Amino acid sequence: MEAFNKYLKRFPHYTPQVFEDIRPFLSVKHIDEGAYFLENGKICREIGFVKKGLLRHYYLNDDREITNCFCKEGAITTSYKSLITQTESDVAIQAVEPSDLIVFSYTSLLKLYEKNLFWQQLGRLVLESEYVTAECHNRFLRDLSAADRYKQILEEEPELLQRVPLNYLATYIQVAPETLSRIRKKVFRT
């Protein structure tokens, strides 16, 4: 729980009471590699803080899994659209490796919004951050060649290359696995 408390301390207007307010709503959820935090088509009712491990968000396109996000230690993970609208998710959240999440329900967050302005600000700041991340990923896909996308990951998040299977990485940068293999060979030759 201390990792989540440390995360909360980064935000304006944090006080120790903030953590005490949410503590009764927190639980730890272990997710085995390949298992799901959220399955496609289910309604998302929880928010998870990744204490340990790595998860991926993916959607289906003509029965192909397209990875559009990785969540590692220190990240918040949920399907925001499903959570907020309480409709079926078109995104699945799957553990890439054994993962431990600190979890709380959306219902409990709504209660906290009423109790303390900190939670309203936190909700807004997290959503703003997620929006910026999504916009950056769209630009990453739109403006960079496949080789440049791979190079950017190599420069900015090299640990992903050690932790993520190549087939997931290929869909993340939107290339076929064979194309990713060629890109990797070319990059490592230079």
Contact map, one row per residue, 1 for C-alpha under 8 A:
1111100000000000000000000000000000000000000000000000000000000000000000000000000000000000000000000000010000000000000000000000000000000000000000000000000000000000000000000000000000000000000000
1111110000000000000000000000000000000000000000000000000000000000000000000000000000000000000000000000000000000000000000000000000000000000000000000000000000000000000000000000000000000000000000
1111111000000000000000000000000000000000000000000010000000000000000000000100000000000000000000000000000000000000000000000000000000000000000000000000000000000000000000000000000000000000000000
1111111100000000000000000000000000000000000000001010000000000000000000000100000000000000000000000000010000000000000000000000000000000000000000000000000000000000000000000000000000000000000000
1111111110000000001000000000000000000000000000000000000000000000000000000000000000000000000000000000000000000000000000000000000000000000000000000000000000000000000000000000000000000000000000
0111111111000000000000000000000000000000000000000000000000000000000000000000000000000000000000000000000000000000000000000000000000000000000000000000000000000000000000000000000000000000000000
0011111111100000000000000000000000000000000000000000000000000000000000000100000000000000000000000000000000000000000000000000000000000000000000000000000000000000000000000000000000000000000000
0001111111100100001000000000000000000000000000000000000000000000000000000000000000000000000000000000000000000000000000000000000000000000000000000000000000000000000000000000000000000000000000
0000111111110110000000000000000000000000000000000000000000000000000000000000000000000000000000000000000000000000000000000000000000000000000000000000000000000000000000000000000000000000000000
0000011111110100000000000000000000000000000000000000000000000000000000000000000000000000000000000000000000000000000000000000000000000000000000000000000000000000000000000000000000000000000000
0000001111111100000000000000000000000000000000000000000000000000000000000000000000000000000000000000000000000000000000000100000000000000000000000000000000000000000000000000000000000000000000
0000000011111100000000000000000000000000000000000000000000000000000000000000000000000000000000000000000000000000000001000000000000000000000000000000000000000000000000000000000000000000000000
0000000000111110000000000000000000000000000000000000000000000000000000000000000000000000000000000000000000000000000001000000000000000000000000000000000000000000000000000000000000000000000000
0000000111111111010000000000000000000000000000000000000000000000000000000000000000000000000000000000000000000000000001000000000000000000000000000000000000000000000000000000000000000000000000
0000000010001111111000000000000000000000000000000000000000000000000000000000000000000000000000000000000000000000000000000000000000000000000000000000000000000000000000000000000000000000000000
0000000000000111111100000000000000000000000000000000000000000000000000000000000000000000000000000000000000000000000000000000000000000000000000000000000000000000000000000000000000000000000000
0000000000000011111110000000000000000000000000000000000000000000000000000000000000000000000000000000000000000000000000000000000000000000000000000000000000000000000000000000000000000000000000
0000000000000111111111000000000000000000000000000000000000000000000000000000000000000000000000000000000000000000000101000000000000000000000000000000000000000000000000000000000000000000000000
0000100100000011111111100000000000000000000000000000000000000000000000000000000000000000000000000000000000000000000000000000000000000000000000000000000000000000000000000000000000000000000000
0000000000000001111111110000000000000000000000000000000000000000000000000000000000000000000000000000000000000000000000000000000000000000000000000000000000000000000000000000000000000000000000
0000000000000000111111110000000000000000000000000000000000000000000000000000000000000000000000000000000000000001000000000000000000000000000000000000000000000000000000000000000000000000000000
0000000000000000011111111100000000000000000000000000000000000000000000000000000000000000000000000000000000000001000000000000000000000000000000000000000000000000000000000000000000000000000000
0000000000000000001111111100000000000000000000000000000000000000000000000000000000000000000000000000000000000000000000000000000000000000000000000000000000000000000000000000000000000000000000
0000000000000000000111111100000000000000000000000000000000000000000000000000000000000000000000000000000000000000000000000000000000000000000000000000000000000000000000000000000000000000000000
0000000000000000000001111110000000000000000000000000000000000000000000000000000000000000000000000000000110010000000000000000000000000000000000000000000000000000000000000000000000000000000000
0000000000000000000001111111000000000000000000000000000000000000000000000000000000000000000000000000011100000000000000000000000000000000000000000000000000000000000000000000000000000000000000
0000000000000000000000001111100000000000000000000000000000000000000000000000000000000000000000000000011100000000000000000000000000000000000000000000000000000000000000000000000000000000000000
0000000000000000000000000111110000000000000000000000000000000000000000000000000000000000000000000001111000000000000000000000000000000000000000000000000000000000000000000000000000000000000000
0000000000000000000000000011111000000000000000000000000000000000000000000000000000000000000000000001111000000000000000000000000000000000000000000000000000000000000000000000000000000000000000
0000000000000000000000000001111100000000000000000000000000000000000000000000000000000000000000000111100000000000000000000000000000000000000000000000000000000000000000000000000000000000000000
0000000000000000000000000000111110111000000000000000000000000000000000000000000000000000000000100111100000000000000000000000000000000000000000000000000000000000000000000000000000000000000000
0000000000000000000000000000011111100000000000000000000000000000000000000000000000000000000000101110000000000000000000000000000000000000000000000000000000000000000000000000000000000000000000
0000000000000000000000000000001111100000000000000000000000000000000000000000000000000000000001111110000000000000000000000000000000000000000000000000000000000000000000000000000000000000000000
0000000000000000000000000000000111110000000000000000000000000000000000000000000000000000000001111000000000000000000000000000000000000000000000000000000000000000000000000000000000000000000000
0000000000000000000000000000001111111000000000000000000000000000000000000000000000000000000001100000000000000000000000000000000000000000000000000000000000000000000000000000000000000000000000
0000000000000000000000000000001001111110000000000000000000000000000000000000000000000000000111100000000000000000000000000000000000000000000000000000000000000000000000000000000000000000000000
0000000000000000000000000000001000111110000000000000000000000000000000000000000000000000000111100000000000000000000000000000000000000000000000000000000000000000000000000000000000000000000000
0000000000000000000000000000000000011111010100000000000000000000000000000000010000000000001111000000000000000000000000000000000000000000000000000000000000000000000000000000000000000000000000
0000000000000000000000000000000000011111110000000000000000000000000000000000000000000000101111000000000000000000000000000000000000000000000000000000000000000000000000000000000000000000000000
0000000000000000000000000000000000000111110000000000000000100000000000000000000000000001111110000000000000000000000000000000000000000000000000000000000000000000000000000000000000000000000000
0000000000000000000000000000000000000011111000000000000000000000000000000000000000000001111000000000000000000000000000000000000000000000000000000000000000000000000000000000000000000000000000
0000000000000000000000000000000000000111111100000000000000000000000000000000000000000011100000000000000000000000000000000000000000000000000000000000000000000000000000000000000000000000000000
0000000000000000000000000000000000000000111110000000000000000000000000000000000001100111100000000000000000000000000000000000000000000000000000000000000000000000000000000000000000000000000000
0000000000000000000000000000000000000100011111000000000000000000000000000000011001100111100000000000000000000000000000000000000000000000000000000000000000000000000000000000000000000000000000
0000000000000000000000000000000000000000001111100000000000000000000000000000000000100100000000000000000011100000000000000000000000000000000000000000000000000000000000000000000000000000000000
0000000000000000000000000000000000000000000111110000000000000000000000000000010000100000000000000000001111000000000000000000000000000000000000000000000000000000000000000000000000000000000000
0000000000000000000000000000000000000000000011111000000000000000000000000001110000000000000000000000001111000000000000000000000000000000000000000000000000000000000000000000000000000000000000
0000000000000000000000000000000000000000000001111100000000000000000000000001110000000000000000000000111100000000000000000000000000000000000000000000000000000000000000000000000000000000000000
0001000000000000000000000000000000000000000000111110000000000000000000001111100000000000000000000000111000000000000000000000000000000000000000000000000000000000000000000000000000000000000000
0000000000000000000000000000000000000000000000011111110000000000000000111111100000000000000000000011110000000000000000000000000000000000000000000000000000000000000000000000000000000000000000
0011000000000000000000000000000000000000000000001111100000000000000000001100000000000000000000000011110000000000000000000000000000000000000000000000000000000000000000000000000000000000000000
0000000000000000000000000000000000000000000000000111110000000000000000011000000000000000000000000111100000000000000000000000000000000000000000000000000000000000000000000000000000000000000000
0000000000000000000000000000000000000000000000000111111000000000000000011000000000000000000000111111000000000000000000000000000000000000000000000000000000000000000000000000000000000000000000
0000000000000000000000000000000000000000000000000101111100000000000001111000000000000000000000111110000000000000000000000000000000000000000000000000000000000000001000000000000000000000000000
0000000000000000000000000000000000000000000000000000111110000000000001110000000000000000000011111010000000000000000000000000000000000000000000000000000000000000000000000000000000000000000000
0000000000000000000000000000000000000000000000000000011111000000001111100000000000000000000011110000000000000000000000000000000000000000000000000000000000000000000000000000000000000000000000
0000000000000000000000000000000000000000000000000000001111100000001111100000000000000000001111000000000000000000000000000000000000000000000000000000000000000000000000000000000000000000000000
0000000000000000000000000000000000000000000000000000000111110000111110000000000000000000001110000000000000000000000000000000000000000000000000000000000000000000000000000000000000000000000000
0000000000000000000000000000000000000001000000000000000011111000111100000000000000000000011100000000000000000000000000000000000000000000000000000000000000000000000000000000000000000000000000
0000000000000000000000000000000000000000000000000000000001111111110000000000000000000000011000000000000000000000000000000000000000000000000000000000000000000000000000000000000000000000000000
0000000000000000000000000000000000000000000000000000000000111111110000000000000000000000000000000000000000000000000000000000000000000000000000000000000000000000000000000000000000000000000000
0000000000000000000000000000000000000000000000000000000000011111000000000000000000000000000000000000000000000000000000000000000000000000000000000000000000000000000000000000000000000000000000
0000000000000000000000000000000000000000000000000000000000011111100000000000000000000000000000000000000000000000000000000000000000000000000000000000000000000000000000000000000000000000000000
0000000000000000000000000000000000000000000000000000000000011111110000000000000000000000000000000000000000000000000000000000000000000000000000000000000000000000000000000000000000000000000000
0000000000000000000000000000000000000000000000000000000001111011111000000000000000000000000000000000000000000000000000000000000000000000000000000000000000000000000000000010000000000000000000
0000000000000000000000000000000000000000000000000000000001111001111100000000000000000000000000000000000000000000000000000000000000000000000000000000000000000000000000010011010000000000000000
0000000000000000000000000000000000000000000000000000000111100000111111000000000000000000000000000000000000000000000000000000000000000000000000000000000000000000000000011011000000000000000000
0000000000000000000000000000000000000000000000000000000111100000011111000000000000000000000000000000000000000000000000000000000000000000000000000000000000000000000000000011000000000000000000
0000000000000000000000000000000000000000000000000000000111000000001111100000000000000000000000000000000000000000000000000000000000000000000000000000000000000000000000000001000000000000000000
0000000000000000000000000000000000000000000000000000011110000000001111110000000000000000000000000000000000000000000000000000000000000000000000000000000000000000000000000000000000000000000000
0000000000000000000000000000000000000000000000000100011110000000000011111011100000000000000000000000000000000000000000000000000000000000000000000000000000000000000000000000000000000000000000
0000000000000000000000000000000000000000000000000101111000000000000001111110000000000000000000000000000000000000000000000000000000000000000000000000000000000000000000000000000000000000000000
0000000000000000000000000000000000000000000000001111110000000000000000111110000000000000000000000000000000000000000000000000000000000000000000000000000000000000000000000000000000000000000000
0011001000000000000000000000000000000000000000001110000000000000000000011111000000000000000000000000000000000000000000000000000000000000000000000000000000000000000000000000000000000000000000
0000000000000000000000000000000000000000000000001100000000000000000000111111100000000000000000000000000000000000000000000000000000000000000000000000000000000000000000000000000000000000000000
0000000000000000000000000000000000000000000000111100000000000000000000100111110000000000000000000000000000000000000000000000000000000000000000000000000000000000000000000000000000000000000000
0000000000000000000000000000000000000000000000111100000000000000000000100011111000000000000000000000000000000000000000000000000000000000000000000000000000000000000000000000000000000000000000
0000000000000000000000000000000000000100000101110000000000000000000000000001111100100000000010000000000000000000000000000000000000000000000000000000000000000000000000000000000000000000000000
0000000000000000000000000000000000000000000100000000000000000000000000000000111111100000101000000000000000000000000000000000000000000000000000000000000000000000000000000000000000000000000000
0000000000000000000000000000000000000000000000000000000000000000000000000000011111110000000000000000000000000000000000000000000000000000000000000000000000000000000000000000000000000000000000
0000000000000000000000000000000000000000000000000000000000000000000000000000001111111110100000000000000000000000000000000000000000000000000000000000000000000000000000000000000000000000000000
0000000000000000000000000000000000000000001100000000000000000000000000000000001111111111100000000000000000000000000000000000000000000000000000000000000000000000000000000000000000000000000000
0000000000000000000000000000000000000000001111000000000000000000000000000000011111111110000000000000000001000000000000000000000000000000000000000000000000000000000000000000000000000000000000
0000000000000000000000000000000000000000000000000000000000000000000000000000000111111100000000000000000000000000000000000000000000000000000000000000000000000000000000000000000000000000000000
0000000000000000000000000000000000000000000000000000000000000000000000000000000011111110000000000000000000000000000000000000000000000000000000000000000000000000000000000000000000000000000000
0000000000000000000000000000000000000000001110000000000000000000000000000000000011111111000000000000000000000000000000000000000000000000000000000000000000000000000000000000000000000000000000
0000000000000000000000000000000000000000011100000000000000000000000000000000000011101111100000000000000000000000000000000000000000000000000000000000000000000000000000000000000000000000000000
0000000000000000000000000000000000000001111100000000000000000000000000000000000001000111110000000000000000000000000000000000000000000000000000000000000000000000000000000000000000000000000000
0000000000000000000000000000000000000011111100000000000000000000000000000000001011000011111100000000000000000000000000000000000000000000000000000000000000000000000000000000000000000000000000
0000000000000000000000000000000000000001100000000000000000110000000000000000000000000001111100000000000000000000000000000000000000000000000000000000000000000000000000000000000000000000000000
0000000000000000000000000000000000000111100000000000000011110000000000000000001000000000111110000000000000000000000000000000000000000000000000000000000000000000000000000000000000000000000000
0000000000000000000000000000000000011111000000000000000011100000000000000000000000000000111111000000000000000000000000000000000000000000000000000000000000000000000000000000000000000000000000
0000000000000000000000000000000000011111000000000000001111000000000000000000010000000000001111100000000000000000000000000000000000000000000000000000000000000000000000000000000000000000000000
0000000000000000000000000000000011111110000000000000001110000000000000000000000000000000000111110000000000000000000000000000000000000000000000000000000000000000000000000000000000000000000000
0000000000000000000000000000001111111000000000000000111100000000000000000000000000000000000011111110000000000000000000000000000000000000000000000000000000000000000000000000000000000000000000
0000000000000000000000000000000011000000000000000000111100000000000000000000000000000000000001111100000000000000000000000000000000000000000000000000000000000000001100000000000000000000000000
0000000000000000000000000000000111000000000000000000111000000000000000000000000000000000000000111110000000000000000000000000000000000000000000000000000000000000001000000000000000000000000000
0000000000000000000000000000011110000000000000000001110000000000000000000000000000000000000000111111000000000000000000000000000000000000000000000000000000000000000000000000000000000000000000
0000000000000000000000000000011110000000000000000111111000000000000000000000000000000000000000101111100000000000000000000000000000000000000000000000000000000000000000000000000000000000000000
0000000000000000000000000001111000000000000000000111100000000000000000000000000000000000000000000111110000000000000000000000000000000000000000000000000000000000000000000000000000000000000000
0000000000000000000000000001111000000000000000011111000000000000000000000000000000000000000000000011111000000000000000000000000000000000000000000000000000000000000000000000000000000000000000
1001000000000000000000000111100000000000000000011110000000000000000000000000000000000000000000000001111100000000000000000000000000000000000000000000000000000000000000000000000000000000000000
0000000000000000000000000111100000000000000001111000000000000000000000000000000000000000000000000000111110000000000000000000000000000000000000000000000000000000000000000000000000000000000000
0000000000000000000000001110000000000000000001110000000000000000000000000000000000000000000000000000011111011000000000000000000000000000000000000000000000000000000000000000000000000000000000
0000000000000000000000001000000000000000000011100000000000000000000000000000000000000000000000000000001111111000000000000000000000000000000000000000000000000000000000000000000000000000000000
0000000000000000000000000000000000000000000011100000000000000000000000000000000000100000000000000000000111111100000000000000000000000000000000000000000000000000000000000000000000000000000000
0000000000000000000000000000000000000000000010000000000000000000000000000000000000000000000000000000000011111110000000000000000000000000000000000000000000000000000000000000000000000000000000
0000000000000000000000001000000000000000000000000000000000000000000000000000000000000000000000000000000111111111000000000000000000000000000000000000000000000000000000000000000000000000000000
0000000000000000000000000000000000000000000000000000000000000000000000000000000000000000000000000000000111111111100000100000000000000000000000000000000000000000000000000000000000000000000000
0000000000000000000000000000000000000000000000000000000000000000000000000000000000000000000000000000000001111111110000000000000000000000000000000000000000000000000000000000000000000000000000
0000000000000000000000000000000000000000000000000000000000000000000000000000000000000000000000000000000000111111111000000000000000000000000000000000000000000000000000000000000000000000000000
0000000000000000000011000000000000000000000000000000000000000000000000000000000000000000000000000000000000011111111100100000000000000000000000000000000000000000000000000000000000000000000000
0000000000000000000000000000000000000000000000000000000000000000000000000000000000000000000000000000000000001111111111110000000000000000000000000000000000000000000000000000000000000000000000
0000000000000000000000000000000000000000000000000000000000000000000000000000000000000000000000000000000000000111111110000000000000000000000000000000000000000000000000000000000000000000000000
0000000000000000000000000000000000000000000000000000000000000000000000000000000000000000000000000000000000000011111110000000000000000000000000000000000000000000000000000000000000000000000000
0000000000000000010000000000000000000000000000000000000000000000000000000000000000000000000000000000000000000001111111110000000000000000000000000000000000000000000000000000000000000000000000
0000000000000000000000000000000000000000000000000000000000000000000000000000000000000000000000000000000000000000111111111000000000000000000000000000000000000000000000000000000000000000000000
0000000000011100010000000000000000000000000000000000000000000000000000000000000000000000000000000000000000000000100111111100000000000000000000000000000000000000000000000000000000000000000000
0000000000000000000000000000000000000000000000000000000000000000000000000000000000000000000000000000000000001001100111111110000000000000000000000000000000000000000000000000000000000000000000
0000000000000000000000000000000000000000000000000000000000000000000000000000000000000000000000000000000000000000100111111111000000000000000000000000000000000000000000000000000000000000000000
0000000000000000000000000000000000000000000000000000000000000000000000000000000000000000000000000000000000000000000011111111100000000000000000000000000000000000000000000000000000000000000000
0000000000100000000000000000000000000000000000000000000000000000000000000000000000000000000000000000000000000000000001111111110000000000000000000000000000000000000000000000000000000000000000
0000000000000000000000000000000000000000000000000000000000000000000000000000000000000000000000000000000000000000000000111111111000000000000000000000000000000000000000000000000000000000000000
0000000000000000000000000000000000000000000000000000000000000000000000000000000000000000000000000000000000000000000000011111111100000000000000000000000000000000000000000000000000000000000000
0000000000000000000000000000000000000000000000000000000000000000000000000000000000000000000000000000000000000000000000001111111110000000000000000000000000000000000000000000000000000000000000
0000000000000000000000000000000000000000000000000000000000000000000000000000000000000000000000000000000000000000000000000111111111000000000000000000000000000000000000000000000000000000000000
0000000000000000000000000000000000000000000000000000000000000000000000000000000000000000000000000000000000000000000000000011111111100000000000000000000000000000000000000000000000000000000000
0000000000000000000000000000000000000000000000000000000000000000000000000000000000000000000000000000000000000000000000000001111111110000000000000000000000000000000000000000000000000000000000
0000000000000000000000000000000000000000000000000000000000000000000000000000000000000000000000000000000000000000000000000000111111111000000000000000000000000000000000000000000000000000000000
0000000000000000000000000000000000000000000000000000000000000000000000000000000000000000000000000000000000000000000000000000011111111100000000000000000000000000000000000000000000000000000000
0000000000000000000000000000000000000000000000000000000000000000000000000000000000000000000000000000000000000000000000000000001111111110000000000000000000000000000000000000000000000000000000
0000000000000000000000000000000000000000000000000000000000000000000000000000000000000000000000000000000000000000000000000000000111111111000000000000000000000000000000000000000000000000000000
0000000000000000000000000000000000000000000000000000000000000000000000000000000000000000000000000000000000000000000000000000000011111111100000000000000000000000000000000000000000000000000000
0000000000000000000000000000000000000000000000000000000000000000000000000000000000000000000000000000000000000000000000000000000001111111110000000000000000000000000000000000000000000000000000
0000000000000000000000000000000000000000000000000000000000000000000000000000000000000000000000000000000000000000000000000000000000111111111000000000000000000000000000000000000000000000000000
0000000000000000000000000000000000000000000000000000000000000000000000000000000000000000000000000000000000000000000000000000000000011111111100000000000000000000000000000000000000000000000000
0000000000000000000000000000000000000000000000000000000000000000000000000000000000000000000000000000000000000000000000000000000000001111111110000000000000000000000000000000000000000000000000
0000000000000000000000000000000000000000000000000000000000000000000000000000000000000000000000000000000000000000000000000000000000000111111111000000000000000000000000000000000000000000000000
0000000000000000000000000000000000000000000000000000000000000000000000000000000000000000000000000000000000000000000000000000000000000011111111110000000000000000000000000000000000000000000000
0000000000000000000000000000000000000000000000000000000000000000000000000000000000000000000000000000000000000000000000000000000000000001111111110000100000000000000000000000000000000000000000
0000000000000000000000000000000000000000000000000000000000000000000000000000000000000000000000000000000000000000000000000000000000000000111111111000100000000000000000000000110000000000000000
0000000000000000000000000000000000000000000000000000000000000000000000000000000000000000000000000000000000000000000000000000000000000000011111110000000000000000000000000000000000000000000000
0000000000000000000000000000000000000000000000000000000000000000000000000000000000000000000000000000000000000000000000000000000000000000001111111000000000000000000000000000000000000000000000
0000000000000000000000000000000000000000000000000000000000000000000000000000000000000000000000000000000000000000000000000000000000000000001111111111100000000000000000000000000000000000000000
0000000000000000000000000000000000000000000000000000000000000000000000000000000000000000000000000000000000000000000000000000000000000000000010111111100000000000000000000000000000000000000000
0000000000000000000000000000000000000000000000000000000000000000000000000000000000000000000000000000000000000000000000000000000000000000000000011111110000000000000000000000111000000010000000
0000000000000000000000000000000000000000000000000000000000000000000000000000000000000000000000000000000000000000000000000000000000000000000000011111111000000000000000000000000000000010001000
0000000000000000000000000000000000000000000000000000000000000000000000000000000000000000000000000000000000000000000000000000000000000000000000011111111100000000000000000000000000000000000000
0000000000000000000000000000000000000000000000000000000000000000000000000000000000000000000000000000000000000000000000000000000000000000000110011111111110000000000000000000100000000000000000
0000000000000000000000000000000000000000000000000000000000000000000000000000000000000000000000000000000000000000000000000000000000000000000000000111111111000000000000000000100000000011000000
0000000000000000000000000000000000000000000000000000000000000000000000000000000000000000000000000000000000000000000000000000000000000000000000000011111111100000000000000000000000000000001000
0000000000000000000000000000000000000000000000000000000000000000000000000000000000000000000000000000000000000000000000000000000000000000000000000001111111111000000000000000000000000000000000
0000000000000000000000000000000000000000000000000000000000000000000000000000000000000000000000000000000000000000000000000000000000000000000000000000111111111101100000000000000000000000000000
0000000000000000000000000000000000000000000000000000000000000000000000000000000000000000000000000000000000000000000000000000000000000000000000000000011111111100100000000000000000000000000000
0000000000000000000000000000000000000000000000000000000000000000000000000000000000000000000000000000000000000000000000000000000000000000000000000000001111111100000000000000000000000000000000
0000000000000000000000000000000000000000000000000000000000000000000000000000000000000000000000000000000000000000000000000000000000000000000000000000000111111100000000000000000000000000000000
0000000000000000000000000000000000000000000000000000000000000000000000000000000000000000000000000000000000000000000000000000000000000000000000000000000111111111100000000000000000000000000000
0000000000000000000000000000000000000000000000000000000000000000000000000000000000000000000000000000000000000000000000000000000000000000000000000000000011111111110000000000000000000000000000
0000000000000000000000000000000000000000000000000000000000000000000000000000000000000000000000000000000000000000000000000000000000000000000000000000000000001111111000000000000000000000000000
0000000000000000000000000000000000000000000000000000000000000000000000000000000000000000000000000000000000000000000000000000000000000000000000000000000010001111111100000000000000000000000000
0000000000000000000000000000000000000000000000000000000000000000000000000000000000000000000000000000000000000000000000000000000000000000000000000000000011001111111111001000000000000000000000
0000000000000000000000000000000000000000000000000000000000000000000000000000000000000000000000000000000000000000000000000000000000000000000000000000000000000111111100000000000000000000000000
0000000000000000000000000000000000000000000000000000010000000000000000000000000000000000000000011000000000000000000000000000000000000000000000000000000000000011111110000000000000000000000000
0000000000000000000000000000000000000000000000000000000000000000000000000000000000000000000000010000000000000000000000000000000000000000000000000000000000000001111111011000000000000000000000
0000000000000000000000000000000000000000000000000000000000000000000000000000000000000000000000000000000000000000000000000000000000000000000000000000000000000000101111111000000000000000000000
0000000000000000000000000000000000000000000000000000000000000000000000000000000000000000000000000000000000000000000000000000000000000000000000000000000000000000100111111100000010010000000000
0000000000000000000000000000000000000000000000000000000000000000000000000000000000000000000000000000000000000000000000000000000000000000000000000000000000000000000011111110000010000000000000
0000000000000000000000000000000000000000000000000000000000000000011000000000000000000000000000000000000000000000000000000000000000000000000000000000000000000000000111111111000000000000000000
0000000000000000000000000000000000000000000000000000000000000000001000000000000000000000000000000000000000000000000000000000000000000000000000000000000000000000100111111111100000000000000000
0000000000000000000000000000000000000000000000000000000000000000000000000000000000000000000000000000000000000000000000000000000000000000000000000000000000000000000001111111111110010000000000
0000000000000000000000000000000000000000000000000000000000000000111100000000000000000000000000000000000000000000000000000000000000000000000000000000000000000000000000111111111110000000000000
0000000000000000000000000000000000000000000000000000000000000000011110000000000000000000000000000000000000000000000000000000000000000000000000000000000000000000000000011111111000000000000000
0000000000000000000000000000000000000000000000000000000000000000000000000000000000000000000000000000000000000000000000000000000000000000000010000100110000000000000000001111111000000000000000
0000000000000000000000000000000000000000000000000000000000000000010000000000000000000000000000000000000000000000000000000000000000000000000010000100000000000000000000000111111100000000000000
0000000000000000000000000000000000000000000000000000000000000000000000000000000000000000000000000000000000000000000000000000000000000000000000000100000000000000000000000111111110110000000000
0000000000000000000000000000000000000000000000000000000000000000000000000000000000000000000000000000000000000000000000000000000000000000000000000000000000000000000000000110011111110000000000
0000000000000000000000000000000000000000000000000000000000000000000000000000000000000000000000000000000000000000000000000000000000000000000000000000000000000000000001100110001111111000000000
0000000000000000000000000000000000000000000000000000000000000000000000000000000000000000000000000000000000000000000000000000000000000000000000000000000000000000000000000000000111111100000000
0000000000000000000000000000000000000000000000000000000000000000000000000000000000000000000000000000000000000000000000000000000000000000000000000000000000000000000000000000001111111110000000
0000000000000000000000000000000000000000000000000000000000000000000000000000000000000000000000000000000000000000000000000000000000000000000000000000000000000000000001000100001111111111000000
0000000000000000000000000000000000000000000000000000000000000000000000000000000000000000000000000000000000000000000000000000000000000000000000000000000000000000000000000000000011111111100000
0000000000000000000000000000000000000000000000000000000000000000000000000000000000000000000000000000000000000000000000000000000000000000000000000000000000000000000000000000000001111111110000
0000000000000000000000000000000000000000000000000000000000000000000000000000000000000000000000000000000000000000000000000000000000000000000000000110010000000000000000000000000000111111111000
0000000000000000000000000000000000000000000000000000000000000000000000000000000000000000000000000000000000000000000000000000000000000000000000000000010000000000000000000000000000011111111100
0000000000000000000000000000000000000000000000000000000000000000000000000000000000000000000000000000000000000000000000000000000000000000000000000000000000000000000000000000000000001111111110
0000000000000000000000000000000000000000000000000000000000000000000000000000000000000000000000000000000000000000000000000000000000000000000000000000000000000000000000000000000000000111111111
0000000000000000000000000000000000000000000000000000000000000000000000000000000000000000000000000000000000000000000000000000000000000000000000000010001000000000000000000000000000000011111111
0000000000000000000000000000000000000000000000000000000000000000000000000000000000000000000000000000000000000000000000000000000000000000000000000000000000000000000000000000000000000001111111
0000000000000000000000000000000000000000000000000000000000000000000000000000000000000000000000000000000000000000000000000000000000000000000000000000000000000000000000000000000000000000111111
0000000000000000000000000000000000000000000000000000000000000000000000000000000000000000000000000000000000000000000000000000000000000000000000000000000000000000000000000000000000000000011111
